[in-house]
Every structure is written in structure tokens, then in C-alpha cells.
Amino acid sequence: MFRIVDGPNGEHQLYVHTDSLLLAILLVTALLLAIVLASVVCYYITRTILLWAVGRLARGEHRKWLRAAERRKVFHRLAPIVPAYIIYLSAPLLKGISFPVISVMGTPVAALAACFIVFAALRAAFAFLASIEDRYGHFPHASERPIKSFLQIATIVLYLVAFIAIVSLLLDRSPTYFLTGVSAMTALLIIVFRDSLLGFVASIQLAAYDMLRIGDWIEVPGYVADGVVVDISLNTIKVQNFDKTIVTLPSYVLLTNGVKNWRGMVESGGRRVRHAIPLDADSVRFSDDKLLDDLTHCKELLMPVSAVWNGQRLTNLGMLRMYMVGYFRQHPAVRSDMPLVVRHMQSTSQGLPLEVLLFINDTQWESYEQIQSDLFDHVYGVLPVFGLRVWQKR
């Protein structure tokens, strides 16, 4: 018997009544198959149309964001929402069937379908965040302003929202019911997520004040970290040392500890050399004719040497300082537009330090060390020509 009944809100409802068990089983089976078939057909239709439309739109030159989302399969993960929604809408039909087991399946099926919708939307949101990171990485300022930590914050928020939504659907309670209980757990959450909260604050400060970028060479006192930053995330910062080891540091360490960042040196194009030569003070003397004759006929000297400067007679140490200044200034690897100082410091029991401060125009580690060694190989080689000795404990 088929009957159409008007509901309380004026809607029409179809009722089917039969005394035949076989016919009832066939009708219920047909209804379930119809729901499943409609879901599957709508899924493939939606997926085909959606991917076709996105593929056409992503061909544009200025739609690189859409191509990034397509590569991360954002729209593939959105398609399952349609069949889940059809099942969710069909759940009330199961409630109205006075058939064993089937009648009690309406509420669980609706809850599970709603939970699946939340889950599918969550997966699509994660894929969308990944596409943002991929596309943003192609911008020139991506290494200067990394957004990975902010995307991780968004991931945590999405997890929290999805968790509250799923629990609310399964328990059939309003989300506000659970949000009121979160305030009572604030102290516990702070303890559990202490590192995440500290890392979040540190990440914001690092990004806002441009304190750290991927590719920066940093040194962190108290930690075995002396290398290049390779990753900046919400809680950690990865540093690859020059021996190729990886050191993982908490983000907040860079705010609580003094960190040396060599970015300014790299950007300036000049790397400082600070080298002290301990001289034997007993070998310092005023220049004489023999010393000047030796210096004049020395083929190793690359610059002319004078025994008088500003009307004063120089010592062999003063002549060496003047020679070193001229030698360094004419060297092609020394920056002439940056400070160059050759000075002797206060003498100690370890000799008379002759300190050199200059800048080399190559900031790469291997080249820098090679140029520095070549410079001071020459300086140490000409010391005996000036009658000077390097102090060393005997």
C-alpha cells in the first residue's frame, strides 16, 4: 500500500506498507542500492567536471596558485564531499523504515557521513596549505620571510576545529558545549603545548624583525650549532654544520641566547681577517744602513720600503708595518673600501702582538682561508728580512 501523508510543516511524505517480508526486503535493498548508486555516480560526475574545469582554468599564465593546488590534489580531495552529503541527506529515509536494524541506522549513518565530510574538508585544507607553501617558495623573498611556521599554526587550528566538530557530531552536542570546557583546561594546555606556544611567539618575532632566514650562517653559543639554517618551522630550527651534521634547536633558543648571524658579512661582500703575530720585543731596533741595503736587494719584497716617515726615523717594526699596509692595499683580494689596520698591541709575557685587521672580498669559507693563508705566508716569510723574530716559548 502506497500512501502520501502531509507532514507537520506541510511537506509531503511517501509511506509504503506491505505484509510480504520478501517484498519488504526487496524494497529496502533497492533503497539502499539507490542511495549507494546515486552517491557513486554523483562522485564520478562531480570529480570529472571539477577536475576538467580546474584543468582548463589552470592553463592561464597568471594562475600559478591554481596549478599548485592542482598538483597537491586539493580538488581530488574535495570530490568525496558530494557523495557523503548525499548519504547525509538520505539518512532520514532510513529512520522512517520500520524494518529490523535499518530503522536504527539513520542517526549513526548521518553522524558518520557528517564526520566524513569534516574529514574530507580537513584533508583538502591540508593540501591547500601545502600548495601555498609550494607556490610561496618560488617568490624571491621566500627565504627572507618563511611562512612555514604560520602554516603549521593554521594546521594546528584546523586539527582543533575538526576535532571539536567530529566529537560534537558523534555525541550530538553543540560545539559551544565543548568550547566552554576548554577554558577550564587552559592551564593543562599551556603545560602540554609549552614548547609550541614558545615556538609560536619566537617564530612571529623572528619573522617580524627579520632576524633569521633560510640560508643564514649562524653560531649559537652553548649549542653545537655553527652552520647554515636549512629549515625554520614552528617549534624547531635546523642548522647544517660545516661537517654536514644537522643540529635541531628550539625556536625560542634564538631569542633567549645570543646568536651570531653572519648575514651582514655575506651581504657586504667583505669578510674580516683578524690575525695577531707575536713578535720578540728584543728584535725591535732602529733601521741602519745594513738593514736598508738588505731590504733594497731583497727580491721577495713586493713594495718599496722607506726608513723615514713624516720626518721620523723608523724602527724595523715601523718599516714592517708600513710595508704590510702597502702590500695589503695593493693585493687584489683585499677590500680597499673597508678598514685596514696594522697595529702593535700592549706587550705581554708572550711577546709583542702585531695585529692585522682587514677585509677580504671573498666570503666563501674555502677561498677565504686560502687567501688569508697566502697573505700571512708572505708576511711571515719577510719577517727575517726586517730583522724581526716571532716569539715562541722555548
C-alpha positions as CSV (number, residue, x, y, z in Angstrom):
1,M,0.0,0.0,0.0
2,F,1.4,3.4,-1.0
3,R,0.2,6.5,0.8
4,I,1.2,10.2,0.7
5,V,0.9,12.0,4.1
6,D,1.2,15.7,4.8
7,G,3.9,16.4,7.4
8,P,3.6,19.0,10.2
9,N,5.4,21.5,8.1
10,G,3.3,21.0,5.1
11,E,5.8,18.7,3.3
12,H,4.6,15.5,1.5
13,Q,5.9,12.2,2.8
14,L,5.6,8.9,1.0
15,Y,4.8,5.8,3.0
16,V,4.9,2.2,1.7
17,H,3.3,-0.6,3.7
18,T,3.4,-4.3,2.8
19,D,2.7,-7.6,4.6
20,S,5.2,-9.5,2.4
21,L,8.6,-9.9,4.0
22,L,10.2,-10.7,0.7
23,L,8.8,-7.6,-0.9
24,A,9.9,-5.5,2.1
25,I,13.4,-6.9,1.8
26,L,13.5,-6.1,-1.9
27,L,12.2,-2.5,-1.3
28,V,14.7,-1.8,1.5
29,T,17.5,-3.3,-0.6
30,A,16.5,-1.3,-3.6
31,L,16.5,1.9,-1.5
32,L,20.0,1.2,-0.1
33,L,21.3,0.4,-3.6
34,A,19.7,3.5,-4.9
35,I,21.5,5.7,-2.3
36,V,24.8,4.0,-2.9
37,L,24.5,4.2,-6.7
38,A,23.5,7.8,-6.5
39,S,26.5,8.6,-4.3
40,V,28.9,6.8,-6.6
41,V,27.5,8.4,-9.8
42,C,27.5,11.9,-8.3
43,Y,31.1,11.3,-7.1
44,Y,32.4,10.5,-10.5
45,I,30.4,13.2,-12.2
46,T,31.5,15.8,-9.7
47,R,35.1,14.7,-9.8
48,T,35.2,14.7,-13.7
49,I,33.5,18.1,-14.0
50,L,35.6,19.7,-11.2
51,L,38.9,18.4,-12.5
52,W,38.1,19.3,-16.1
53,A,37.1,22.9,-15.1
54,V,40.2,23.3,-12.9
55,G,42.4,21.9,-15.6
56,R,41.0,24.5,-18.1
57,L,41.4,27.4,-15.7
58,A,44.9,26.4,-14.6
59,R,46.2,26.9,-18.1
60,G,46.3,30.6,-17.7
61,E,49.7,32.3,-17.2
62,H,48.6,34.1,-14.1
63,R,47.0,31.1,-12.4
64,K,50.1,29.5,-10.8
65,W,48.4,29.3,-7.5
66,L,45.7,27.2,-9.1
67,R,48.3,24.9,-10.7
68,A,50.0,24.5,-7.3
69,A,46.6,23.5,-5.8
70,E,46.1,21.1,-8.7
71,R,49.5,19.4,-8.1
72,R,48.7,18.9,-4.5
73,K,45.3,17.3,-5.5
74,V,43.2,19.8,-3.5
75,F,40.2,19.2,-5.8
76,H,40.6,15.5,-5.8
77,R,40.1,15.6,-2.0
78,L,37.0,17.9,-2.3
79,A,35.1,15.5,-4.6
80,P,34.2,12.9,-1.9
81,I,32.3,15.5,0.0
82,V,29.4,15.2,-2.6
83,P,28.6,11.5,-2.1
84,A,29.0,11.9,1.7
85,Y,26.5,14.8,1.6
86,I,24.0,12.7,-0.4
87,I,24.3,9.9,2.2
88,Y,23.8,12.5,4.9
89,L,20.6,13.8,3.2
90,S,19.4,10.2,2.8
91,A,19.8,9.2,6.4
92,P,16.3,10.4,7.4
93,L,14.8,7.9,4.9
94,L,16.4,5.1,6.9
95,K,14.8,6.4,10.1
96,G,11.3,6.1,8.7
97,I,11.7,2.5,7.7
98,S,10.0,0.1,10.2
99,F,12.4,-2.7,9.4
100,P,14.7,-4.5,11.8
101,V,18.2,-2.9,12.1
102,I,17.6,-0.5,9.3
103,S,15.4,1.9,11.3
104,V,18.1,2.5,13.9
105,M,20.8,3.1,11.3
106,G,19.6,6.6,10.3
107,T,21.2,8.6,13.1
108,P,24.6,6.7,13.1
109,V,24.8,7.0,9.3
110,A,24.0,10.7,9.4
111,A,26.7,11.3,12.0
112,L,29.3,9.2,10.2
113,A,28.5,10.9,6.9
114,A,28.9,14.3,8.6
115,C,32.2,13.2,10.2
116,F,33.4,12.1,6.8
117,I,32.6,15.5,5.3
118,V,34.6,17.2,8.0
119,F,37.5,14.7,7.4
120,A,37.5,15.3,3.7
121,A,37.4,19.0,4.1
122,L,40.3,18.7,6.5
123,R,42.4,16.8,4.0
124,A,41.6,19.3,1.3
125,A,42.6,22.1,3.6
126,F,45.9,20.5,4.4
127,A,46.6,20.0,0.7
128,F,45.7,23.7,0.1
129,L,48.2,24.8,2.8
130,A,50.8,22.6,1.2
131,S,50.1,24.2,-2.2
132,I,50.5,27.7,-0.6
133,E,53.9,26.7,0.7
134,D,54.9,25.3,-2.7
135,R,53.9,28.4,-4.6
136,Y,55.3,30.8,-2.0
137,G,58.6,29.1,-2.2
138,H,59.1,30.4,-5.8
139,F,58.9,34.0,-4.7
140,P,62.3,35.8,-4.4
141,H,61.6,36.9,-0.8
142,A,60.6,33.4,0.3
143,S,63.9,32.7,2.1
144,E,63.7,36.1,3.8
145,R,60.2,35.7,5.0
146,P,59.4,32.0,5.5
147,I,55.8,31.1,6.3
148,K,56.2,27.5,7.3
149,S,55.6,28.3,11.0
150,F,52.4,30.2,10.2
151,L,51.2,27.3,8.1
152,Q,51.9,25.0,11.0
153,I,49.8,27.2,13.2
154,A,47.0,27.0,10.7
155,T,47.3,23.2,10.7
156,I,47.0,23.1,14.5
157,V,43.9,25.3,14.4
158,L,42.4,23.1,11.7
159,Y,43.1,20.0,13.7
160,L,41.4,21.6,16.8
161,V,38.3,22.7,14.8
162,A,37.9,19.4,13.1
163,F,38.3,17.5,16.4
164,I,35.6,19.6,18.1
165,A,33.3,19.3,15.1
166,I,33.7,15.5,15.0
167,V,33.2,15.0,18.7
168,S,30.1,17.3,18.6
169,L,28.6,15.2,15.7
170,L,29.3,11.9,17.4
171,L,27.9,13.0,20.7
172,D,25.1,15.1,19.2
173,R,26.1,18.2,21.2
174,S,26.7,21.8,20.3
175,P,30.3,22.8,19.7
176,T,29.9,25.6,22.3
177,Y,29.4,22.8,24.9
178,F,33.0,21.7,24.4
179,L,34.4,25.2,24.0
180,T,33.3,26.1,27.5
181,G,35.2,23.2,28.8
182,V,38.4,24.3,27.0
183,S,38.7,27.3,29.3
184,A,38.9,25.0,32.3
185,M,41.8,23.1,30.6
186,T,43.8,26.2,29.7
187,A,46.4,25.6,32.3
188,L,46.8,22.0,31.2
189,L,47.0,23.0,27.6
190,I,49.7,25.6,28.4
191,I,51.8,22.9,30.1
192,V,51.3,20.3,27.3
193,F,51.9,22.8,24.5
194,R,54.6,24.9,26.2
195,D,57.2,24.4,23.5
196,S,54.7,25.0,20.7
197,L,53.5,28.3,22.4
198,L,57.0,29.5,22.9
199,G,58.0,28.5,19.4
200,F,54.9,30.3,18.0
201,V,55.9,33.5,19.8
202,A,59.5,33.1,18.7
203,S,58.6,32.4,15.1
204,I,56.5,35.6,14.9
205,Q,59.3,37.7,16.3
206,L,61.9,36.1,14.1
207,A,59.7,36.7,11.0
208,A,58.6,40.2,12.1
209,Y,62.1,41.5,12.8
210,D,63.8,39.6,10.0
211,M,66.2,38.0,12.5
212,L,66.7,34.7,10.7
213,R,66.3,33.4,7.1
214,I,66.9,30.1,5.4
215,G,70.5,30.1,4.2
216,D,71.8,32.3,7.0
217,W,75.1,31.2,8.6
218,I,74.6,31.4,12.4
219,E,76.5,30.5,15.6
220,V,74.7,29.6,18.8
221,P,76.7,29.7,22.0
222,G,76.1,26.7,24.3
223,Y,74.9,24.5,21.4
224,V,76.9,22.6,18.8
225,A,75.4,24.8,16.1
226,D,77.8,26.6,13.6
227,G,76.4,26.4,10.1
228,V,73.7,27.2,7.7
229,V,70.0,27.4,8.5
230,V,68.2,24.8,6.3
231,D,64.7,24.8,7.8
232,I,62.5,27.1,10.0
233,S,59.4,25.5,11.5
234,L,57.0,26.3,14.3
235,N,59.0,24.6,17.1
236,T,62.4,23.9,15.7
237,I,65.2,25.4,13.5
238,K,67.5,23.0,11.7
239,V,71.1,24.0,11.2
240,Q,73.5,22.1,9.0
241,N,77.1,22.4,10.3
242,F,80.1,22.5,8.1
243,D,80.8,18.9,8.9
244,K,77.4,18.1,7.4
245,T,75.8,17.2,10.7
246,I,72.3,18.5,11.4
247,V,71.5,20.3,14.7
248,T,67.9,20.9,15.7
249,L,67.3,23.8,18.0
250,P,64.1,25.0,19.7
251,S,62.9,28.3,18.1
252,Y,62.8,30.2,21.4
253,V,66.5,29.5,21.9
254,L,67.4,32.1,19.4
255,L,65.6,34.7,21.5
256,T,66.9,33.7,24.9
257,N,70.5,33.1,23.8
258,G,72.9,35.4,22.0
259,V,73.1,34.3,18.3
260,K,75.7,35.5,15.9
261,N,74.3,35.8,12.4
262,W,76.8,36.2,9.6
263,R,74.3,37.5,7.0
264,G,75.6,41.1,7.2
265,M,79.1,39.9,6.3
266,V,77.8,37.9,3.3
267,E,75.7,40.9,2.1
268,S,78.6,43.3,2.5
269,G,80.8,41.2,0.3
270,G,83.8,41.5,2.7
271,R,84.9,39.1,5.4
272,R,87.1,40.3,8.2
273,V,90.5,38.9,8.9
274,R,91.9,39.5,12.4
275,H,95.3,38.0,12.9
276,A,98.0,38.7,15.5
277,I,101.7,37.9,15.1
278,P,103.6,37.7,18.4
279,L,107.0,39.3,17.9
280,D,110.0,39.1,20.0
281,A,110.4,42.6,21.5
282,D,114.2,42.1,21.7
283,S,114.4,42.0,17.9
284,V,113.0,45.5,17.5
285,R,115.7,48.1,16.6
286,F,116.1,51.3,14.6
287,S,117.0,50.9,11.0
288,D,120.6,51.2,9.8
289,D,122.4,51.1,6.5
290,K,122.9,47.3,6.6
291,L,119.2,46.8,7.1
292,L,118.3,49.2,4.3
293,D,120.8,47.5,2.0
294,D,119.3,44.1,2.8
295,L,115.8,45.4,2.1
296,T,116.8,47.1,-1.1
297,H,118.3,43.9,-2.6
298,C,115.6,41.5,-1.3
299,K,113.7,40.2,-4.2
300,E,110.9,38.8,-2.0
301,L,109.6,42.3,-1.1
302,L,106.8,43.4,-3.4
303,M,106.6,47.0,-2.2
304,P,109.3,49.7,-1.8
305,V,110.4,50.4,1.8
306,S,111.4,53.7,3.4
307,A,113.2,54.2,6.6
308,V,111.7,57.7,7.2
309,W,108.0,58.6,7.7
310,N,106.8,62.1,8.5
311,G,110.3,63.1,9.2
312,Q,110.9,60.4,11.7
313,R,113.3,57.6,11.6
314,L,111.5,54.3,11.7
315,T,112.4,51.1,13.5
316,N,112.4,47.8,11.7
317,L,109.0,47.2,13.2
318,G,107.7,50.5,11.9
319,M,109.1,49.7,8.5
320,L,107.4,46.4,8.6
321,R,104.0,48.0,9.4
322,M,104.3,50.5,6.6
323,Y,105.3,47.6,4.2
324,M,102.4,45.5,5.3
325,V,99.9,48.3,4.8
326,G,101.1,48.9,1.3
327,Y,101.3,45.2,0.5
328,F,97.7,44.6,1.7
329,R,96.3,47.6,-0.1
330,Q,97.6,46.6,-3.5
331,H,96.5,43.0,-3.1
332,P,93.5,42.2,-5.4
333,A,91.7,40.1,-2.7
334,V,91.7,42.8,-0.1
335,R,88.8,45.3,0.0
336,S,90.2,48.8,-0.4
337,D,86.9,50.5,0.6
338,M,86.9,48.8,4.0
339,P,89.1,49.4,7.1
340,L,92.7,48.2,7.0
341,V,94.7,48.4,10.2
342,V,98.2,47.1,11.1
343,R,98.9,47.9,14.8
344,H,101.0,46.5,17.6
345,M,99.2,46.0,20.9
346,Q,100.4,46.0,24.5
347,S,103.3,43.7,25.0
348,T,102.9,40.7,27.3
349,S,104.9,37.8,28.6
350,Q,104.1,36.1,25.2
351,G,105.8,38.8,23.2
352,L,104.7,42.0,21.3
353,P,101.5,41.3,19.3
354,L,101.4,42.8,15.9
355,E,97.7,42.7,14.9
356,V,96.3,42.9,11.4
357,L,92.6,43.9,10.7
358,L,91.4,43.8,7.1
359,F,88.6,42.6,4.9
360,I,88.8,40.0,2.0
361,N,86.4,40.3,-0.9
362,D,85.6,36.5,-1.0
363,T,83.2,35.3,1.8
364,Q,83.3,31.6,0.8
365,W,85.0,29.6,3.5
366,E,87.5,27.7,1.4
367,S,88.5,30.7,-0.7
368,Y,88.7,32.9,2.4
369,E,91.0,30.6,4.3
370,Q,93.2,30.1,1.2
371,I,93.6,33.9,0.6
372,Q,94.2,34.5,4.3
373,S,96.9,31.9,4.5
374,D,98.6,33.2,1.3
375,L,98.7,36.7,2.8
376,F,100.3,35.7,6.0
377,D,102.7,33.2,4.4
378,H,104.3,36.2,2.7
379,V,104.3,38.3,6.0
380,Y,105.9,35.5,8.0
381,G,108.4,35.0,5.2
382,V,109.7,38.6,5.1
383,L,109.9,39.0,8.9
384,P,113.6,37.8,9.0
385,V,114.4,40.3,6.2
386,F,113.4,43.1,8.6
387,G,115.4,41.6,11.3
388,L,112.4,40.6,13.4
389,R,111.7,37.3,15.1
390,V,108.4,35.6,16.0
391,W,108.2,35.0,19.8
392,Q,107.7,31.4,20.8
393,K,108.2,29.6,24.1
394,R,111.4,27.6,24.2
